[in-house]
Amino acid sequence: LMAAAIWAVSAERLITERVPQPLRPLLAIHLSPAALFGLVAQSQDLEVVAVGFACLSAALLAALVLHFRWLTVSGFSALWGAFTFPLAATANLWLTLGGVWLYPGIAALLAATVLVPWIAYRVLKLWLSGKLAVVTNAATA
């Protein structure tokens, strides 16, 4: 129920306000509850509910992919880490469901396998070069 309220508030803000460019990658976090609720439903043998959340996660992931350039317009930052867990959790849900979700799950897992280490590498590179604090507007890093 709380996730639905957060989704509703976020949707309203997306429609009525502008999300600052540097914060846009954080919108990917909204994919996580759908994937996690689906995994919980699957573990409780609530197949219809799990498939419903799988469909919701597919719609959310499709929206993220379609708007990727808009989400990342400000360039790479540590906030791109917000793409990692939601993608991995969605892959987990789809692979757990199997059936028609197997191949999308494999595709999501392959994407996460490439994306997660690449983002981690880029963040570590920023940190080691002393640029992480600058790109995140932090006092120190």
Beta strands, then each sheet from edge to edge (+ up, - down):
end
